[in-house]
Amino acid sequence: MTDFSYQLYSSRNWDLADTLKLVGGLGYKYVEGYGGLYADPEKVETLKASLAKNGLQMKTGHFGFDMVAGETARVLDIAKSLDMDGVFVPAPPSPEYREGKGDWDAFAAQMAEASKPYLDAGLQFGYHNHHWEWEDLGGTNAIEKITATPGVQLEMDVAWVVRAGQDPIAWIDKLGDKIVAAHVKDIAPAGECLDEDGWADAGEGTMDWPAIMAALKSKTNAAHFVMEHDNPSDHTRFATRSIANARKF
């Protein structure tokens, strides 16, 4: 049986201690962190204690590009303290990229350079996509540029691939072992869940998750499957339904 992780950003609007108790009680084994959780060393120590109390491990974390590139020692300390396996940049570094104006070649080179100390420390280092990165750039796209170097991997947010109008299984086939983690999220039928930005609990939407999960497990190096919802109105419902459904994928 797959041990699922939970992206804590999904529960950013709820109390962290309550969230960790909830997801630990539901049988999640791991959680994934995000930038706001690492604000200061005291918060990291409190987080570490709360994870242990609830039988959870934070094996992966999201860190902004400015932090991974400009505060490397701090990120490495956090990753070591929490016993992380992987560090992922969750988005491009500025709004220009989201508007089609960013220099993806320059960013790819910066990611390759930034990866070095993390790889030296035995960590995976990679990028987490949204939909912006799948725009055609003359026979390639930003994801292919970013992951072109051996050191930079991909945490595939599969639902954002679909939102970009792409076939996720075709990209799983193409990217193969560049994919080392995946976000398990779902898309509601058109016109539904508008108060949740059109997202759905995993297994409750339109995506063929059994086929996607089979492809991820057979064709990639994905070791972490992270439940996420960008804007749940009820995180208890989301966390509960998603792991129950995902266990059947």
C-alpha positions in Angstrom: 0.0 0.0 0.0 1.2 3.5 -0.9 2.1 5.8 2.1 0.6 9.1 1.2 1.8 12.6 2.0 -0.3 15.8 2.7 0.7 19.2 1.4 0.2 21.4 4.4 -0.5 24.4 2.2 -4.0 22.8 1.7 -4.7 23.6 5.3 -3.0 27.0 5.6 -6.3 28.5 6.8 -6.6 26.1 9.7 -4.6 25.6 12.9 -1.4 23.7 12.2 -1.4 21.6 15.3 -5.0 20.5 14.6 -4.1 19.8 11.0 -1.2 17.5 12.0 -3.5 15.7 14.5 -6.1 15.3 11.7 -3.8 13.9 9.0 -1.9 11.7 11.4 -5.1 10.2 12.6 -6.3 9.5 9.1 -3.3 7.4 8.3 -1.1 9.8 6.3 2.6 9.0 7.0 4.1 12.1 5.6 3.5 15.8 5.1 5.0 18.4 2.7 5.9 21.8 4.0 5.7 25.2 2.5 7.5 28.5 3.0 5.4 30.0 5.8 6.2 27.1 8.1 9.9 27.9 8.1 9.7 31.6 9.2 12.1 31.2 12.1 14.1 28.5 13.9 11.6 28.3 16.8 8.8 27.6 14.5 10.8 24.8 12.9 11.5 23.2 16.3 7.8 23.4 17.3 6.9 21.9 13.9 9.4 19.1 14.4 7.9 18.2 17.9 4.4 18.3 16.6 5.2 16.0 13.7 6.8 13.5 16.0 3.8 13.7 18.3 1.4 12.7 15.5 3.6 10.0 13.9 4.4 12.1 10.8 7.5 12.9 8.9 8.1 15.9 6.6 10.1 14.2 3.8 9.7 16.9 1.2 9.4 20.7 1.4 8.6 23.7 -0.8 11.0 26.6 -0.6 10.8 29.7 -2.8 13.6 30.1 -5.4 15.0 33.2 -3.7 15.4 31.1 -0.5 17.0 28.0 -2.1 19.4 30.2 -4.1 20.1 33.0 -1.6 19.8 31.2 1.8 21.2 27.8 1.0 22.7 27.2 4.5 19.4 28.0 6.1 17.5 25.7 3.8 20.0 22.9 4.3 19.7 23.3 8.1 15.9 23.1 7.9 16.0 20.1 5.6 18.5 18.3 8.0 16.5 19.2 11.1 13.3 17.8 9.6 15.0 14.8 7.9 13.8 15.8 4.5 14.6 13.8 1.4 13.7 16.5 -1.2 13.6 20.2 -1.7 11.3 21.6 -4.4 10.8 25.1 -5.8 7.0 25.6 -6.0 6.8 28.3 -8.7 8.8 30.7 -10.9 10.6 33.5 -9.0 8.5 36.5 -10.3 5.1 37.3 -11.8 6.6 37.8 -15.2 7.0 34.1 -15.8 3.3 33.6 -15.1 2.4 36.2 -17.7 4.6 34.7 -20.5 7.3 37.3 -20.1 9.9 35.4 -18.1 13.3 34.1 -19.3 12.9 30.4 -18.8 16.4 29.7 -20.2 18.0 31.9 -17.6 15.8 30.4 -14.8 16.7 26.9 -15.9 20.4 27.8 -15.6 19.8 29.3 -12.2 18.0 26.2 -11.0 20.9 24.0 -12.3 23.4 26.1 -10.4 21.2 26.3 -7.2 20.9 22.5 -7.2 24.6 21.8 -6.5 24.8 22.1 -2.7 21.5 20.2 -2.2 22.8 17.3 -4.4 26.1 17.4 -2.5 24.1 17.1 0.8 22.3 14.0 -0.6 19.0 15.7 -1.2 16.7 15.6 -4.2 16.3 19.0 -5.8 13.5 19.9 -8.2 10.7 22.1 -9.4 6.9 21.9 -8.9 4.8 22.9 -11.9 1.6 24.9 -12.4 0.1 25.4 -15.8 2.4 28.2 -17.1 5.3 25.9 -17.8 3.6 23.9 -20.4 3.2 26.6 -23.1 4.9 25.6 -26.3 8.3 27.4 -26.7 9.2 26.3 -30.2 9.0 22.5 -29.8 9.8 22.5 -26.1 8.5 24.0 -22.9 9.7 25.4 -19.6 9.5 22.1 -17.8 11.9 20.5 -20.3 14.2 23.4 -20.0 14.2 23.4 -16.2 14.8 19.6 -16.0 17.4 19.5 -18.7 20.3 19.1 -16.3 20.8 15.8 -14.4 20.5 17.5 -11.0 17.1 19.1 -11.4 14.1 16.8 -11.0 10.3 17.4 -11.2 7.5 17.1 -8.6 4.7 16.8 -11.1 1.4 18.5 -10.1 -0.7 16.3 -12.3 -3.9 18.3 -12.1 -2.1 21.5 -13.3 -0.8 19.5 -16.3 -4.4 18.8 -17.1 -5.4 22.5 -16.5 -2.7 23.4 -19.1 -4.6 21.3 -21.7 -2.0 18.5 -21.7 -2.2 14.7 -21.4 -0.5 13.8 -18.1 0.2 10.2 -19.0 1.9 11.3 -22.2 4.2 13.6 -20.2 4.8 10.9 -17.6 6.0 8.7 -20.4 8.2 11.4 -21.8 9.7 12.7 -18.6 10.1 9.3 -16.9 12.7 9.2 -14.3 12.9 13.0 -14.0 9.7 12.8 -12.0 10.5 12.0 -8.3 7.3 13.1 -6.6 3.7 13.9 -7.6 0.8 16.0 -6.3 -2.4 14.0 -6.1 -5.2 16.5 -6.7 -8.4 16.5 -8.8 -10.5 18.8 -11.0 -14.2 19.2 -10.5 -16.6 18.9 -13.5 -17.2 22.2 -15.3 -19.3 24.5 -13.3 -18.9 22.6 -10.0 -17.0 23.5 -6.9 -16.6 27.2 -8.0 -16.1 28.2 -4.4 -13.1 26.0 -4.4 -11.7 27.4 -7.6 -12.9 24.3 -9.5 -10.7 21.8 -7.7 -12.1 18.6 -6.2 -11.0 16.1 -3.5 -8.8 13.4 -5.0 -10.9 10.8 -6.6 -14.1 12.9 -6.6 -13.3 14.8 -9.9 -12.8 14.2 -13.5 -9.2 12.8 -13.6 -8.5 9.1 -14.2 -6.4 8.7 -11.1 -6.1 4.9 -11.2 -4.5 5.1 -14.6 -2.4 8.1 -13.7 -1.1 6.4 -10.5 -0.3 3.2 -12.4 1.8 5.2 -14.9 3.6 7.1 -12.1 4.5 3.9 -10.3 5.6 2.0 -13.4 7.4 4.8 -15.4 8.9 7.2 -13.0 11.0 7.5 -9.9 8.2 9.0 -7.8 8.6 8.1 -4.2 6.2 10.7 -2.6 2.5 11.0 -3.5 1.3 14.3 -2.0 -2.4 15.0 -1.5 -3.2 18.6 -2.3 -6.2 20.9 -2.8 -5.4 24.6 -3.5 -8.5 26.0 -1.9 -10.7 23.6 0.1 -13.7 25.0 1.9 -13.4 22.1 4.4 -10.0 20.6 4.9 -11.3 17.7 7.1 -13.6 16.6 4.3 -10.8 16.9 1.7 -8.2 15.1 3.8 -10.6 12.3 4.7 -12.1 11.7 1.3 -8.8 11.9 -0.6 -6.9 9.3 1.3 -9.9 6.9 1.3 -10.2 7.3 -2.4 -6.4 7.2 -3.1 -6.0 3.9 -1.3 -8.2 2.4 -4.1 -6.3 3.9 -7.0 
